Amino acid sequence: MKTQNDDRVPDADELRPHYEFDYSKAKPNRFAGRFSEETIAVVLDPDVAAVFTTSEEANQALRVLIDALGNLAETPDLLDKVKTSTATAASSQS
């Protein structure tokens, strides 16, 4: 006879104490060859991704921004303003 606990479905965020993985069935990462050691992946918000559809477009726009801002190391107050405005824009998007 089943008890009520046997029918219980674990919560999605509940972890089991131990998991058994069969690594013999694992497949190689098919995307690993696309990135070099120096590559950094960045997730864009949907509104930004709609404008920059390729990494080349995003990189070009960021390089223009970097040139426009000049050397941020020499102007830390400008860097703080950029970070503050970016954080404000991000919070207003949510």
ZATIVEX-69380 format. One record per atom (N, C-alpha, C): residue in one letter; x, y, z; atom name. Coordinates in steps of 0.001 Angstrom, whole numbers, plus 500000, padded with zeros to 6 digits. Each point is the difference from the previous one (the first is absolute). Example, Ala and Ser with C-alpha at 12.3 -4.5 7.8 and 13.67 -1.06 7.14 Angstrom:
// residues 2
A, 513190, 494310, 507800, N
A, 499110, 501190, 500000, CA
A, 500900, 501200, 500000, C
S, 499650, 501050, 499280, N
S, 500820, 501190, 500060, CA
S, 499230, 501090, 500730, C
This chain:
// residues 94
M, 500832, 498821, 500000, N
M, 499168, 501179, 500000, CA
M, 500876, 501241, 500000, C
K, 499686, 500937, 499102, N
K, 500788, 501225, 499898, CA
K, 499597, 500976, 501102, C
T, 500999, 500689, 500475, N
T, 499698, 501072, 500946, CA
T, 499939, 501303, 499239, C
Q, 499559, 501012, 500658, N
Q, 499851, 501302, 499353, CA
Q, 501357, 500549, 499549, C
N, 501072, 499691, 500704, N
N, 501327, 500494, 499648, CA
N, 500521, 499383, 498705, C
D, 499546, 498786, 499663, N
D, 500457, 499352, 498777, CA
D, 499497, 500718, 498756, C
D, 498873, 500655, 500083, N
D, 499409, 500701, 498861, CA
D, 500501, 501437, 499874, C
R, 500795, 500408, 500939, N
R, 500463, 501387, 500032, CA
R, 500934, 500282, 498825, C
V, 499756, 501110, 499309, N
V, 500870, 500453, 498915, CA
V, 500967, 501010, 500588, C
P, 501315, 499790, 499841, N
P, 500952, 500950, 500585, CA
P, 499880, 501379, 499344, C
D, 500251, 501013, 500809, N
D, 499999, 501366, 499481, CA
D, 501092, 500147, 498954, C
A, 499800, 500938, 499093, N
A, 500967, 500214, 498921, CA
A, 501362, 500429, 500540, C
D, 500022, 500714, 501123, N
D, 501276, 500477, 500525, CA
D, 500570, 499067, 501086, C
E, 499381, 498854, 500200, N
E, 500468, 499049, 500994, CA
E, 501048, 499078, 499376, C
L, 501141, 499899, 500649, N
L, 501082, 499158, 499497, CA
L, 500017, 498665, 500719, C
R, 500333, 498980, 499272, N
R, 500177, 498691, 500606, CA
R, 501388, 499941, 500621, C
P, 500202, 499111, 500965, N
P, 501322, 499933, 500620, CA
P, 501077, 499443, 499072, C
H, 499599, 499222, 498993, N
H, 500990, 499396, 499114, CA
H, 499366, 499754, 498627, C
Y, 500772, 500213, 498952, N
Y, 499537, 499752, 498636, CA
Y, 500982, 499053, 499311, C
E, 499477, 499110, 499199, N
E, 500820, 499095, 499212, CA
E, 499952, 500452, 498539, C
F, 501153, 500343, 499445, N
F, 500077, 500419, 498610, CA
F, 500743, 498949, 499197, C
D, 499464, 499662, 498859, N
D, 500647, 499037, 499114, CA
D, 500755, 500798, 498938, C
Y, 501268, 500303, 500279, N
Y, 500792, 500828, 499096, CA
Y, 500353, 499282, 498704, C
S, 499771, 498688, 499937, N
S, 500275, 499289, 498756, CA
S, 499010, 500405, 498910, C
K, 498863, 500581, 500386, N
K, 498994, 500448, 499038, CA
K, 500145, 501485, 499659, C
A, 500979, 500664, 500595, N
A, 500193, 501434, 499769, CA
A, 500484, 500255, 498582, C
K, 499592, 501135, 499456, N
K, 500414, 500387, 498649, CA
K, 500947, 501192, 500104, C
P, 500944, 500136, 499072, N
P, 500893, 501159, 500040, CA
P, 499217, 501286, 499725, C
N, 500488, 501079, 500543, N
N, 499360, 501292, 499805, CA
N, 500198, 500439, 498548, C
R, 498932, 500024, 499239, N
R, 500107, 500329, 498579, CA
R, 500308, 501468, 499753, C
F, 499856, 500840, 501008, N
F, 500258, 501426, 499840, CA
F, 501388, 500406, 500485, C
A, 500725, 499115, 500618, N
A, 501289, 500338, 500601, CA
A, 501005, 500507, 498973, C
G, 499982, 499491, 498795, N
G, 500961, 500407, 498986, CA
G, 499787, 501414, 499477, C
R, 498855, 500585, 500274, N
R, 499705, 501350, 499505, CA
R, 500742, 501085, 500760, C
F, 500452, 499694, 501198, N
F, 500590, 501016, 500857, CA
F, 501462, 499712, 500251, C
S, 500793, 501069, 499990, N
S, 501410, 499855, 500333, CA
S, 500165, 500177, 501510, C
E, 501224, 499830, 500478, N
E, 500278, 500153, 501426, CA
E, 499698, 501419, 500488, C
E, 500157, 501003, 499131, N
E, 499829, 501394, 500391, CA
E, 498546, 500470, 499924, C
T, 499109, 499184, 499477, N
T, 498621, 500398, 499789, CA
T, 499255, 500103, 501319, C
I, 499230, 501079, 500122, N
I, 499132, 500193, 501148, CA
I, 498576, 500091, 499475, C
A, 499117, 499192, 500525, N
A, 498600, 500024, 499581, CA
A, 499235, 500986, 500870, C
V, 499191, 500832, 499361, N
V, 499197, 500995, 500693, CA
V, 498553, 499830, 499556, C
V, 499086, 500019, 500954, N
V, 498584, 499872, 499684, CA
V, 499412, 501399, 499865, C
L, 499384, 500258, 498849, N
L, 499388, 501302, 499749, CA
L, 498523, 499955, 500342, C
D, 499484, 501114, 500511, N
D, 498563, 500113, 500207, CA
D, 499321, 499983, 498641, C
P, 498753, 499557, 499937, N
P, 499316, 499881, 498706, CA
P, 499960, 501296, 499183, C
D, 499819, 501141, 500659, N
D, 499947, 501258, 499250, CA
D, 501349, 500349, 499384, C
V, 501077, 499663, 500682, N
V, 501347, 500254, 499469, CA
V, 500310, 498990, 498890, C
A, 499623, 498753, 500202, N
A, 500246, 498966, 498996, CA
A, 499241, 500280, 498711, C
A, 498879, 500698, 500092, N
A, 499237, 500344, 498801, CA
A, 500763, 501003, 499131, C
V, 500822, 500826, 500636, N
V, 500781, 501004, 499266, CA
V, 501299, 499401, 499484, C
F, 500694, 499241, 500847, N
F, 501283, 499406, 499643, CA
F, 499785, 498509, 499753, C
T, 499822, 499635, 498757, N
T, 499677, 498619, 499677, CA
T, 501231, 499120, 499810, C
T, 501188, 500613, 499892, N
T, 501231, 499222, 499888, CA
T, 501013, 500514, 501007, C
S, 500961, 499161, 500318, N
S, 501041, 500418, 500941, CA
S, 500848, 501121, 499402, C
E, 500168, 499994, 498671, N
E, 500776, 501059, 499355, CA
E, 499338, 501364, 500208, C
E, 498681, 500070, 499851, N
E, 499283, 501259, 500211, CA
E, 500137, 500480, 501439, C
A, 499838, 499092, 500953, N
A, 500116, 500365, 501413, CA
A, 501420, 500453, 500322, C
N, 500996, 499278, 499502, N
N, 501394, 500383, 500256, CA
N, 500327, 501355, 499395, C
Q, 499528, 500273, 498788, N
Q, 500266, 501295, 499360, CA
Q, 499372, 501129, 500813, C
A, 498769, 499830, 500446, N
A, 499337, 501036, 500792, CA
A, 500720, 500217, 501328, C
L, 500448, 498931, 500628, N
L, 500726, 500139, 501260, CA
L, 501347, 500684, 499798, C
R, 500668, 499718, 498890, N
R, 501281, 500673, 499730, CA
R, 499790, 501494, 499772, C
V, 498919, 500369, 499323, N
V, 499681, 501415, 499799, CA
V, 499746, 500662, 501359, C
L, 499251, 499316, 500858, N
L, 499731, 500532, 501338, CA
L, 501286, 500164, 500800, C
I, 500875, 499012, 499920, N
I, 501276, 500080, 500714, CA
I, 500814, 501186, 499498, C
D, 500059, 500193, 498680, N
D, 500731, 501141, 499448, CA
D, 499373, 501319, 500432, C
A, 498677, 500063, 500014, N
A, 499308, 501232, 500373, CA
A, 500237, 500360, 501461, C
L, 500061, 499006, 500841, N
L, 500200, 500255, 501424, CA
L, 501456, 500281, 500341, C
G, 500898, 499631, 499105, N
G, 501412, 500211, 500278, CA
G, 500494, 498986, 501012, C
N, 501073, 500327, 500633, N
N, 500594, 499091, 500971, CA
N, 499294, 500154, 501335, C
L, 499182, 499036, 500356, N
L, 499242, 500076, 501245, CA
L, 500888, 499903, 501234, C
A, 501175, 499431, 499846, N
A, 500913, 499909, 501142, CA
A, 500442, 501391, 500449, C
E, 500076, 500946, 499065, N
E, 500409, 501362, 500341, CA
E, 498834, 500826, 500538, C
T, 498775, 499541, 499785, N
T, 498830, 500740, 500470, CA
T, 499052, 499056, 500748, C
P, 500363, 499611, 501231, N
P, 499174, 499049, 500739, CA
P, 498598, 500523, 500294, C
D, 499839, 501334, 500113, N
D, 498663, 500546, 500248, CA
D, 499082, 499761, 498803, C
L, 500553, 500038, 498782, N
L, 499206, 499709, 498809, CA
L, 499600, 498531, 499979, C
L, 500914, 499137, 500405, N
L, 499691, 498576, 500072, CA
L, 498858, 499761, 500980, C
D, 500015, 500680, 501141, N
D, 498920, 499863, 500973, CA
D, 498672, 500463, 499409, C
K, 500027, 501095, 499220, N
K, 498774, 500495, 499370, CA
K, 499458, 498991, 498985, C
V, 500894, 499385, 499239, N
V, 499579, 499010, 499010, CA
V, 499383, 498793, 500703, C
K, 500650, 499526, 501066, N
K, 499470, 498851, 500738, CA
K, 498645, 500334, 500617, C
T, 499858, 501207, 500552, N
T, 498741, 500406, 500625, CA
T, 498897, 500096, 498965, C
S, 500287, 500610, 498851, N
S, 498964, 500137, 498981, CA
S, 499630, 498646, 499406, C
T, 500963, 499101, 499903, N
T, 499725, 498661, 499494, CA
T, 499121, 499234, 500976, C
A, 500305, 500121, 501289, N
A, 499199, 499304, 501026, CA
A, 498591, 500573, 500033, C
T, 499887, 501318, 499859, N
T, 498683, 500636, 499998, CA
T, 499183, 499558, 498788, C
A, 500641, 499940, 498850, N
A, 499303, 499565, 498781, CA
A, 499567, 498540, 500105, C
A, 500847, 499185, 500594, N
A, 499676, 498574, 500138, CA
A, 498824, 499814, 500959, C
S, 499970, 500764, 501075, N
S, 498907, 499837, 500957, CA
S, 498680, 500529, 499444, C
S, 500052, 500987, 499112, N
S, 498769, 500516, 499419, CA
S, 499469, 499074, 498928, C
Q, 500864, 499128, 499426, N
Q, 499589, 499034, 498990, CA
Q, 499233, 498837, 500608, C
S, 500280, 499694, 501288, N
S, 499374, 498828, 500623, CA
S, 498581, 500247, 500403, C
